[in-house]
Amino acid sequence: MTKNEFILLYAVKRYGLDTQRKLRDITGLSLGYISQTLETFRNEKLIGDGGITAQGIKALKPYKVDNAIIMAAGMGTHFVPLTLETPKGLLTVKGEVLIERQIRQLQEAGINNIVVVLGYKKEAFFYLENRFEGITIIINDEYNTRNNTHTLYLAREYMKNSYICSSDDYFEINPFEDHVYQSYYAGVHVGGKTREWYMVPDRKGNIGRIVKTGTEGTVMLGHAYWNKELSSAMRRILEADAEVGNYDQTVWEQILVEDLKDLPAIEIREYPQETIFEFDTVDDLRRFDSEYVDHTNTKIMMNISKVLKCEEKDILNFRTIKEGLTNTSFVFEVFGKKYVYRHPGEGTEAIISRSHEKKALELAKSAQIDPTFIYMDETQGWKISSYVEGVRTPDYGSFEDSKRVLSVMKKLHDKNLSVEWSFLPWEEAGKIETILRSEKGGIADTEFDELKSSVGKCFDHCRGDGIDMCFCHCDTYAPNWILTDDRTILIDWEYAGNADPGCDIGTYIMDSMWEVPEAEKFIAYYCGPDMTEQQLFHYLAYTAVLSYYWYVWALYREACGAVMGQSLYNWRVMARRYSDHLIKEFKL
C-alpha cells in the first residue's frame, strides 16, 4: 500500500464516506486522486457503501499501533528546584499532571497498552497502574548513571509498532493515531538558532541527516514513532551496546545521528508551532503556565521566599551546580542578586548532623572563613548562601594555590574556636562500616580488612603524639574552596567539628592524588621551618586515615544509590599508598 492509499483508507476508517470534498480537506489529496482511488478500493472490497469493510481493516493491520513506551526515569536536573521534590512527569501543568494527560491522549487515540519506564522517585508513579488500565511498569535502577538509551534497552521486548514518548512532553492537540504508515520523529519549524537538534530532510521528506547546530529548519521536538522494522533495528543496536556502553551517557537520538544510514526510513513529521511543548527550565514553564509564576507548590521555593523576604515570582534564573558529591545545589536570582540553595542528598541524615553543621557555619562566618553563609534549616538540612562571581577552585598543580589554601587552614586552626562535638575519622569509618555490613548487604572489596589493618597501624602510631585537636573543616578537597583574585573562601561545613588538624591537611592531599614527596612539601609549608619528623609522620598518617574514611563513606553513598565513580577508587588508592609508605619507611 502506498502512503497516499494509506492516508485515504485510514481517513475513510476514521471519518466515513461523507463526501469526497470532506476527504480532500482531511487528507490534502486531490479530488481526482480520491475519486480514482476510492473506486479501486471498492473493486478490492476495501470499502463499501457503509465505509471501510473488514477487508479494509485487514489491509490496515500492518500499520496498527501496538503500544506506547513512555520514558519517565530521569531526574530532570535542568528543572531544579521543582524536580527535587516531584518528578518532572508528575508536575501539574494547566490543571493536568503531565504524564496523566499524555496517557489519556494515547488512550483516546486507541493506544491502550502503555509501558512506563521509571527510575527517579519511581514510587510516586505507581498509582498509575490503578488509575489507568493497560499500564505496564518497568524499573530502571541505573537512571542516575545512564541516559535514556538504557531506559529504552530495558523496554526492548515491547518495541513493535510503538510510540516513543517522554513523560514531560505537553501536547496542546492530541498528536496520536491508532494507525501510522511509517516511522517518524515529531518536530516544529523554527526560524532561528536554538539548542535543539535539526532534522535535515532528504528528497522524500525523511530524515537525511541530523545536525546539532543550525538556524532555520525543523527541530526535534516531542514524540517519535517506530514501526516494527525500525524497532527491530533499534533493538539490535541497543542490545549490542548493552555491554559496551557507547551510548550510556547519551540520549537515544544519538543513535540516529551516528547510525541513520543503516536504519529504515524515518519521516520528519512537522507539527504547527505552539502545539508541542518541552519545558527545559522552570522559567519555560512559567511562561507557559502563569500559575507557576506565583505558586510552584514546592517547599523549596517557599523556603527561599521566607528567608529572602520575597515572592515566588521574584525567584528567577535557576541553574544546577553539578560538582557536589553529597548534595544537589542550584543557583538562583532574587532582585538581581545570585544565591545558592543546597538540597541535602538522600541518606546523608544517617551520617551528618545538620544541627552541628549549622553551628559550624555560624562559627566559620564569624571568623570570616566562610562569609557566604546566610541561613540553614538544621531539621531538614537545606541551606542558602551568597553566590560569588568569578571564582575558581584551587589547582593541585600550583603551589601558589596550595599556599593560599594552607594560610586559611592555619588561620582556622589558630582561631581557638571550639564546638561540643568531634569529628573522629577512624571511629566514624568504623560506624559506617557497621551500617554497610548490617544494613547495606556487606562490603564486596575482598582486600578491605587488609587495608583497614594497614591504616589502623598508622593511626595507632600517631595517637597521643602531642598534636592537639582544634576546630576543623574536615572536607577540604578542592571543590569546597572558592578562589577569586583577592579572596580564599572555604565552604560546605557538613563534616566540621573539633578534630585533628590532620583531617584538613590529609583531605586536601588525598584528593590531589599527590605522590608522597609532593605531600611532604605541602606539610612542610604548613608546619614551618621547625617541622619535626613526628609532625611529618602525623600528617602523612592522617592522609591515609582520611583517605580510608572517605573510601568507606563512598561505599556507603553508593549503597544508598549515589554514584561516586572514580573518586571511590582514588580514595582507596591513596589510603593504600600512604599507609604502605609509612609501614615501610617507619617499619611499623
Sequence and secondary structure as in RCSB ss.txt:
>XXXX:A:sequence
MTKNEFILLYAVKRYGLDTQRKLRDITGLSLGYISQTLETFRNEKLIGDGGITAQGIKALKPYKVDNAIIMAAGM
GTHFVPLTLETPKGLLTVKGEVLIERQIRQLQEAGINNIVVVLGYKKEAFFYLENRFEGITIIINDEYNTRNNTH
TLYLAREYMKNSYICSSDDYFEINPFEDHVYQSYYAGVHVGGKTREWYMVPDRKGNIGRIVKTGTEGTVMLGHAY
WNKELSSAMRRILEADAEVGNYDQTVWEQILVEDLKDLPAIEIREYPQETIFEFDTVDDLRRFDSEYVDHTNTKI
MMNISKVLKCEEKDILNFRTIKEGLTNTSFVFEVFGKKYVYRHPGEGTEAIISRSHEKKALELAKSAQIDPTFIY
MDETQGWKISSYVEGVRTPDYGSFEDSKRVLSVMKKLHDKNLSVEWSFLPWEEAGKIETILRSEKGGIADTEFDE
LKSSVGKCFDHCRGDGIDMCFCHCDTYAPNWILTDDRTILIDWEYAGNADPGCDIGTYIMDSMWEVPEAEKFIAY
YCGPDMTEQQLFHYLAYTAVLSYYWYVWALYREACGAVMGQSLYNWRVMARRYSDHLIKEFKL
>XXXX:A:secstr
  HHHHHHHHHHHHH SS HHHHHHHH   HHHHHHHHHHHHHTTSEETTEE HHHHHHHGGGB  EEEEEE   
 GGGTTHHHHS GGG EETTEEHHHHHHHHHHHTT   EEEEE TTGGGGTTHHHHSTTEEEEE TTTTTS HHH
HHHHTGGG SSEEEEETTEEESS    SB SS EEEEEEESS  SS EEEE TTSBEEEEESS SSEEEEEEEEE
E HHHHHHHHHHHHHHTTT TTTTS THHHHHHHGGGS   EEEEE TTSEEE  SHHHHHHH THHHH    HH
HHHHHHHHT  GGGEEEEEEE   SS EEEEEEETTEEEEEEE  TTGGGT  HHHHHHHHHHHHHTTS TTEEE
E TTT  EEEE  SS B   TT HHHHHHHHHHHHHHHTS    S B  HHHHHHHHHHHHHHHS     TTHHH
HHHHHHHHHHHTTTSS   EEE S   GGGEEE SS EEE   TT EEE THHHHHHHHHHHT  HHHHHHHHHH
HH TT  HHHHHHHHHHHHHHHHHHHHHHHHHHHTT   THHHHHHHHHHHHHHHHHHHHTT 
